[in-house]
């Protein structure tokens, strides 16, 4: 029974995370999703996310990302 509950929880979690793939506005979250889907064996989603990350990367001899943080007042 414990394994069934864990499986259902994992399935619901993956469904929720897959629904997040449509919003790639946050580079850090996108990178975390790419890593998560890599661990889960979701190669198609991983490839889609890595392709997006590659398109927004800054390249000046090395690839990196710029993250703009909003300051709270």
C-alpha positions in Angstrom: 0.0 0.0 0.0 2.9 2.4 0.8 4.4 1.9 -2.6 1.0 2.6 -4.3 0.7 5.9 -2.3 4.2 6.9 -3.3 3.6 6.0 -6.9 0.4 8.1 -7.0 2.1 11.0 -5.3 5.0 10.8 -7.8 2.5 10.7 -10.7 0.6 13.8 -9.4 3.9 15.6 -8.8 5.1 14.9 -12.3 1.8 16.0 -13.8 2.0 19.3 -11.9 5.6 19.9 -13.0 4.8 19.1 -16.6 2.1 21.8 -16.5 4.8 24.3 -15.5 6.8 23.7 -18.7 4.6 26.2 -20.5 6.0 29.1 -18.4 9.7 29.5 -19.0 10.0 33.1 -17.9 12.2 32.2 -14.9 15.6 30.9 -15.9 16.4 29.3 -12.5 13.1 27.5 -12.4 13.6 26.3 -15.9 17.0 24.9 -15.0 15.6 23.1 -12.0 12.8 21.6 -14.2 15.4 20.4 -16.7 17.4 18.7 -13.9 14.2 17.2 -12.4 13.1 15.8 -15.8 16.6 14.4 -16.4 16.5 12.5 -13.1 13.0 11.3 -14.0 14.1 10.0 -17.4 11.8 12.4 -19.3 14.3 13.0 -22.1 12.0 14.9 -24.5 11.0 17.5 -21.8 14.7 17.7 -20.8 15.8 18.4 -24.3 13.1 21.0 -24.8 14.1 22.8 -21.6 17.8 22.6 -22.4 17.2 24.0 -25.9 15.3 27.0 -24.3 18.1 27.5 -21.8 20.7 27.5 -24.6 18.7 30.1 -26.5 18.6 32.5 -23.5 22.2 31.9 -22.4 24.8 34.7 -22.7 27.9 33.6 -24.4 31.2 35.4 -24.0 33.6 32.5 -24.3 31.6 30.6 -21.8 27.8 30.2 -21.4 26.0 31.7 -18.4 22.7 33.1 -17.5 21.7 36.5 -16.2 19.1 36.5 -13.4 17.5 39.8 -12.6 16.3 40.0 -9.1 13.6 42.4 -8.1 14.4 44.4 -4.9 11.8 44.6 -2.2 11.1 48.0 -0.8 
